[in-house]
Amino acid sequence: MATKPFAIIAGVGPGTGASIARRFAKSYPIVVLARNPANYQGVVDEINSTGGQATGISTDLSDSAGVKSAFEQIKSQFSGATLAAAVFNSGGGFVRKPFLELTEEEFGGGFESQGKGAFNFAQHVLPLFNPTATEHPPTLIFTGATASLKGSANFASFAAGKFALRALAQSLAREFGPKGIHVAHVIIDGVIDIPRTKGWVFEKEDAKLDPGAIAESYWHLHTQPRTTFGFELDLRPYVERW
């Protein structure tokens, strides 16, 4: 039976999700969730080989049955332990296409990944929190984007999903904040320095968001006392126009 508080990071790939997983694994055993095991296996092996404890579970967060199965595994593995923090970092539903070329399935994919995915995740993590059982207030963090605030041309699907995610985060913060549970939404505004963007050249060398620094910001939110809960945090490179 596990007794040490643990954390769950959903949406773990080789960039931001992996950095968040590494940061939280310094203090907690962690579970990482992603649809493709190849996305998380590297960071799981890295954490376990350096003295941490990480478990990876293949999960499509928009599939309620799959999420239920994943959380049954989590509750079995961490029976007796309290959830300290949960991060929803899914990047799914990203489609860049002129609106009149967008299919109904593509448009719905933005909400399926972001709105429904976050709904499924939150419904399973919130009952695992106990505000009196952890050093820091239990924390649920949602990763937003520029599209959370601005529906740019050719991003109708992604913006609709991210708007829904932000609305859900606001509602949960207002409902669960008074119960001692910290719900936060982080707007990532800019290009993140991850393997996929290594070849993207900018005038300034440090024009991309550092995923390690993003992870530190998430940790800062988690350690805020309940007298000073921050709901929304904007993160962008110093050269980003907004």
VOPAGU-2260 file (C-alpha; in pm, 1 decimal, decimal comma):
REM VOPAGU-2260
SITE   aa  ch    i         X         Y         Z
SITE  MET   A    0       0,0       0,0       0,0
SITE  ALA   A    1     142,5     340,0    -102,4
SITE  THR   A    2     142,9     621,6     151,9
SITE  LYS   A    3     350,0     899,6      -6,7
SITE  PRO   A    4     148,1    1163,1    -197,9
SITE  PHE   A    5     172,7    1129,2    -575,7
SITE  ALA   A    6     113,9    1336,6    -888,3
SITE  ILE   A    7     -44,7    1273,8   -1227,6
SITE  ILE   A    8      71,9    1442,5   -1547,8
SITE  ALA   A    9    -156,2    1396,5   -1849,1
SITE  GLY   A   10     -29,6    1475,3   -2196,1
SITE  VAL   A   11     337,3    1383,6   -2169,5
SITE  GLY   A   12     555,8    1410,2   -2475,7
SITE  PRO   A   13     923,7    1489,9   -2530,9
SITE  GLY   A   14     886,3    1860,0   -2451,0
SITE  THR   A   15     676,5    2044,8   -2194,8
SITE  GLY   A   16     503,3    1738,2   -2053,4
SITE  ALA   A   17     834,7    1562,8   -1994,7
SITE  SER   A   18     977,2    1870,4   -1821,0
SITE  ILE   A   19     671,3    1895,7   -1594,1
SITE  ALA   A   20     702,4    1525,8   -1515,2
SITE  ARG   A   21    1070,9    1563,2   -1425,0
SITE  ARG   A   22     999,6    1860,2   -1197,9
SITE  PHE   A   23     717,1    1698,6   -1004,1
SITE  ALA   A   24     907,7    1368,6    -984,1
SITE  LYS   A   25    1166,3    1543,9    -767,1
SITE  SER   A   26     907,6    1544,2    -487,8
SITE  TYR   A   27     646,9    1280,4    -573,4
SITE  PRO   A   28     601,9     943,6    -735,3
SITE  ILE   A   29     428,3    1026,9   -1061,3
SITE  VAL   A   30     194,5     875,2   -1316,9
SITE  VAL   A   31     220,8    1001,2   -1673,6
SITE  LEU   A   32     -58,4     961,6   -1927,5
SITE  ALA   A   33     -43,5     979,5   -2306,9
SITE  ARG   A   34    -208,4     801,8   -2595,6
SITE  ASN   A   35     118,9     676,3   -2742,5
SITE  PRO   A   36     358,0     497,6   -2500,8
SITE  ALA   A   37     649,5     611,8   -2716,0
SITE  ASN   A   38     575,0     968,4   -2604,9
SITE  TYR   A   39     629,7     899,8   -2235,9
SITE  GLN   A   40     853,6     592,9   -2214,7
SITE  GLY   A   41    1177,1     789,9   -2239,6
SITE  VAL   A   42    1100,7    1020,8   -1948,4
SITE  VAL   A   43     958,1     733,1   -1740,6
SITE  ASP   A   44    1280,8     536,2   -1787,2
SITE  GLU   A   45    1488,4     846,6   -1712,9
SITE  ILE   A   46    1306,1     922,0   -1387,4
SITE  ASN   A   47    1319,5     561,4   -1267,5
SITE  SER   A   48    1689,5     531,1   -1351,7
SITE  THR   A   49    1779,3     842,1   -1152,2
SITE  GLY   A   50    1609,1     749,1    -825,2
SITE  GLY   A   51    1256,9     869,7    -891,0
SITE  GLN   A   52     938,2     672,7    -935,4
SITE  ALA   A   53     732,5     699,6   -1253,6
SITE  THR   A   54     463,3     490,8   -1417,0
SITE  GLY   A   55     329,9     539,1   -1769,2
SITE  ILE   A   56     -22,2     449,9   -1879,6
SITE  SER   A   57    -148,5     470,0   -2236,2
SITE  THR   A   58    -473,1     668,0   -2230,0
SITE  ASP   A   59    -693,5     865,7   -2466,5
SITE  LEU   A   60    -837,2    1131,1   -2236,4
SITE  SER   A   61   -1135,2    1189,2   -2463,9
SITE  ASP   A   62   -1240,4     824,3   -2418,1
SITE  SER   A   63   -1430,4     804,3   -2088,2
SITE  ALA   A   64   -1402,6     424,9   -2067,7
SITE  GLY   A   65   -1027,7     439,7   -2124,7
SITE  VAL   A   66    -983,5     710,3   -1861,6
SITE  LYS   A   67   -1185,9     508,2   -1612,6
SITE  SER   A   68    -963,2     206,3   -1674,4
SITE  ALA   A   69    -647,3     415,0   -1631,7
SITE  PHE   A   70    -765,4     554,3   -1300,2
SITE  GLU   A   71    -857,3     210,9   -1175,5
SITE  GLN   A   72    -492,8     117,9   -1231,6
SITE  ILE   A   73    -378,2     434,1   -1056,7
SITE  LYS   A   74    -600,3     378,3    -753,0
SITE  SER   A   75    -481,9      18,4    -728,8
SITE  GLN   A   76    -116,0     117,9    -743,4
SITE  PHE   A   77    -149,2     411,0    -503,1
SITE  SER   A   78    -407,3     267,4    -265,1
SITE  GLY   A   79    -383,7     455,2      63,2
SITE  ALA   A   80    -197,9     752,3     -88,4
SITE  THR   A   81    -329,4    1102,0    -152,5
SITE  LEU   A   82    -308,5    1283,2    -484,3
SITE  ALA   A   83     -98,6    1597,0    -440,9
SITE  ALA   A   84    -113,6    1746,0    -790,2
SITE  ALA   A   85    -257,5    1680,7   -1135,2
SITE  VAL   A   86    -167,7    1851,9   -1461,8
SITE  PHE   A   87    -374,0    1843,6   -1781,5
SITE  ASN   A   88    -126,9    1917,7   -2059,0
SITE  SER   A   89    -293,2    1767,2   -2364,5
SITE  GLY   A   90    -198,5    1927,8   -2694,1
SITE  GLY   A   91    -449,3    1732,6   -2900,5
SITE  GLY   A   92    -704,2    1885,0   -3134,2
SITE  PHE   A   93    -456,1    2115,9   -3305,6
SITE  VAL   A   94    -574,9    2179,2   -3661,5
SITE  ARG   A   95    -464,4    2474,8   -3874,4
SITE  LYS   A   96    -694,9    2503,1   -4172,1
SITE  PRO   A   97    -922,9    2761,0   -4339,9
SITE  PHE   A   98   -1268,2    2735,8   -4185,6
SITE  LEU   A   99   -1449,2    2640,8   -4508,4
SITE  GLU   A  100   -1208,0    2348,1   -4551,8
SITE  LEU   A  101   -1261,6    2226,2   -4196,4
SITE  THR   A  102   -1458,9    1904,1   -4157,0
SITE  GLU   A  103   -1713,3    1849,5   -3882,4
SITE  GLU   A  104   -1490,1    1577,5   -3740,4
SITE  GLU   A  105   -1187,6    1807,9   -3731,5
SITE  PHE   A  106   -1386,5    2085,0   -3565,4
SITE  GLY   A  107   -1525,3    1845,6   -3306,2
SITE  GLY   A  108   -1175,3    1711,9   -3241,2
SITE  GLY   A  109   -1075,9    2036,1   -3070,8
SITE  PHE   A  110   -1350,7    2001,1   -2811,7
SITE  GLU   A  111   -1303,9    1623,4   -2779,0
SITE  SER   A  112    -938,6    1663,9   -2688,3
SITE  GLN   A  113    -951,6    1980,6   -2480,4
SITE  GLY   A  114   -1304,6    2017,2   -2343,8
SITE  LYS   A  115   -1412,3    1656,1   -2303,4
SITE  GLY   A  116   -1059,8    1536,1   -2226,9
SITE  ALA   A  117   -1024,2    1788,9   -1945,4
SITE  PHE   A  118   -1372,0    1700,9   -1818,6
SITE  ASN   A  119   -1285,9    1330,3   -1795,6
SITE  PHE   A  120    -953,7    1403,0   -1630,5
SITE  ALA   A  121   -1096,7    1644,9   -1373,2
SITE  GLN   A  122   -1384,1    1414,6   -1281,7
SITE  HIS   A  123   -1136,2    1144,3   -1186,1
SITE  VAL   A  124    -867,4    1349,3   -1012,3
SITE  LEU   A  125   -1080,7    1578,8    -796,6
SITE  PRO   A  126   -1218,5    1296,6    -574,6
SITE  LEU   A  127    -857,9    1187,7    -504,0
SITE  PHE   A  128    -762,3    1520,9    -344,0
SITE  ASN   A  129    -756,3    1573,4      32,3
SITE  PRO   A  130    -670,6    1930,5     139,8
SITE  THR   A  131    -570,7    1818,5     489,8
SITE  ALA   A  132    -335,6    1538,1     385,4
SITE  THR   A  133     -60,6    1708,2     182,4
SITE  GLU   A  134     209,2    1967,2     251,1
SITE  HIS   A  135      88,0    2193,4     -28,3
SITE  PRO   A  136    -275,0    2250,5    -127,7
SITE  PRO   A  137    -387,0    1986,0    -379,2
SITE  THR   A  138    -349,1    2137,2    -721,8
SITE  LEU   A  139    -513,0    2088,1   -1060,7
SITE  ILE   A  140    -342,6    2276,6   -1344,1
SITE  PHE   A  141    -470,4    2306,6   -1700,4
SITE  THR   A  142    -240,7    2403,4   -1988,3
SITE  GLY   A  143    -393,0    2666,9   -2211,8
SITE  ALA   A  144    -256,2    2848,5   -2515,5
SITE  THR   A  145    -280,8    3170,7   -2711,4
SITE  ALA   A  146    -596,6    3014,3   -2854,6
SITE  SER   A  147    -752,2    3017,8   -2505,9
SITE  LEU   A  148    -797,3    3393,2   -2541,5
SITE  LYS   A  149    -785,2    3460,2   -2914,0
SITE  GLY   A  150    -956,7    3271,1   -3192,8
SITE  SER   A  151    -712,1    3340,9   -3472,5
SITE  ALA   A  152    -786,1    3283,4   -3840,0
SITE  ASN   A  153    -752,6    2916,5   -3942,0
SITE  PHE   A  154    -761,2    2796,7   -3580,8
SITE  ALA   A  155   -1137,8    2758,6   -3528,2
SITE  SER   A  156   -1117,0    2400,2   -3399,3
SITE  PHE   A  157    -826,4    2450,1   -3160,9
SITE  ALA   A  158    -958,6    2781,8   -3029,0
SITE  ALA   A  159   -1304,5    2635,1   -2962,4
SITE  GLY   A  160   -1144,8    2354,8   -2762,3
SITE  LYS   A  161    -912,1    2583,2   -2567,6
SITE  PHE   A  162   -1192,4    2831,2   -2491,9
SITE  ALA   A  163   -1392,9    2539,5   -2350,8
SITE  LEU   A  164   -1095,1    2427,0   -2144,2
SITE  ARG   A  165   -1049,2    2772,8   -1994,2
SITE  ALA   A  166   -1420,1    2799,7   -1911,9
SITE  LEU   A  167   -1408,1    2461,9   -1737,6
SITE  ALA   A  168   -1100,1    2566,7   -1540,3
SITE  GLN   A  169   -1271,9    2888,7   -1425,7
SITE  SER   A  170   -1581,3    2701,8   -1314,6
SITE  LEU   A  171   -1379,4    2442,8   -1122,3
SITE  ALA   A  172   -1164,0    2710,6    -957,8
SITE  ARG   A  173   -1474,5    2886,9    -828,9
SITE  GLU   A  174   -1632,2    2562,9    -706,9
SITE  PHE   A  175   -1332,1    2388,8    -552,0
SITE  GLY   A  176   -1114,1    2680,6    -442,8
SITE  PRO   A  177   -1330,1    2739,8    -131,7
SITE  LYS   A  178   -1275,7    2370,8     -48,7
SITE  GLY   A  179    -898,3    2421,5     -38,7
SITE  ILE   A  180    -823,9    2279,4    -384,1
SITE  HIS   A  181    -613,1    2500,3    -608,3
SITE  VAL   A  182    -729,6    2502,4    -972,0
SITE  ALA   A  183    -517,1    2703,1   -1215,2
SITE  HIS   A  184    -499,0    2773,7   -1587,5
SITE  VAL   A  185    -170,7    2855,7   -1762,1
SITE  ILE   A  186    -163,7    3037,7   -2095,2
SITE  ILE   A  187     138,7    2931,5   -2298,8
SITE  ASP   A  188     178,0    3212,5   -2550,8
SITE  GLY   A  189     459,4    3145,2   -2794,3
SITE  VAL   A  190     671,5    2874,2   -2950,9
SITE  ILE   A  191     809,1    2620,6   -2703,4
SITE  ASP   A  192    1165,8    2497,6   -2745,2
SITE  ILE   A  193    1095,3    2127,3   -2802,1
SITE  PRO   A  194    1238,7    1872,4   -3048,6
SITE  ARG   A  195     969,7    1948,8   -3305,7
SITE  THR   A  196    1065,4    2320,1   -3314,1
SITE  LYS   A  197    1445,2    2285,2   -3300,1
SITE  GLY   A  198    1474,4    2381,8   -3665,8
SITE  TRP   A  199    1259,4    2693,2   -3629,6
SITE  VAL   A  200    1493,3    2993,6   -3653,8
SITE  PHE   A  201    1415,1    3327,9   -3489,4
SITE  GLU   A  202    1602,9    3656,5   -3489,2
SITE  LYS   A  203    1673,0    3615,0   -3116,0
SITE  GLU   A  204    1828,5    3291,1   -2989,9
SITE  ASP   A  205    1612,0    3294,0   -2677,3
SITE  ALA   A  206    1282,4    3367,4   -2852,2
SITE  LYS   A  207    1127,9    3033,2   -2757,0
SITE  LEU   A  208     972,2    2930,2   -2427,5
SITE  ASP   A  209    1198,0    2710,6   -2215,1
SITE  PRO   A  210    1001,8    2396,1   -2112,8
SITE  GLY   A  211    1208,1    2364,0   -1795,3
SITE  ALA   A  212    1112,7    2715,9   -1692,9
SITE  ILE   A  213     748,7    2639,2   -1772,0
SITE  ALA   A  214     770,3    2339,5   -1538,5
SITE  GLU   A  215     913,2    2557,3   -1260,9
SITE  SER   A  216     616,1    2792,2   -1300,3
SITE  TYR   A  217     378,8    2497,3   -1262,7
SITE  TRP   A  218     562,4    2391,1    -948,0
SITE  HIS   A  219     533,8    2746,7    -814,6
SITE  LEU   A  220     156,5    2734,7    -862,9
SITE  HIS   A  221     143,7    2403,7    -678,7
SITE  THR   A  222     331,6    2540,1    -376,9
SITE  GLN   A  223     122,4    2856,1    -338,1
SITE  PRO   A  224     -55,6    2867,0      -0,1
SITE  ARG   A  225    -432,6    2878,1      -0,6
SITE  THR   A  226    -413,9    3239,0     119,7
SITE  THR   A  227    -265,5    3327,6    -219,5
SITE  PHE   A  228    -413,2    3109,7    -493,1
SITE  GLY   A  229    -330,8    3231,3    -843,7
SITE  PHE   A  230    -583,1    3122,6   -1104,8
SITE  GLU   A  231    -432,6    3232,3   -1435,7
SITE  LEU   A  232     -68,9    3266,3   -1533,0
SITE  ASP   A  233      51,6    3397,9   -1869,0
SITE  LEU   A  234     389,4    3268,8   -1989,9
SITE  ARG   A  235     554,0    3406,7   -2303,3
SITE  PRO   A  236     904,1    3490,2   -2431,2
SITE  TYR   A  237    1011,6    3849,4   -2379,7
SITE  VAL   A  238    1000,6    3910,9   -2756,1
SITE  GLU   A  239     646,9    3775,5   -2806,6
SITE  ARG   A  240     386,1    4030,6   -2924,1
SITE  TRP   A  241      55,4    4012,8   -2739,7
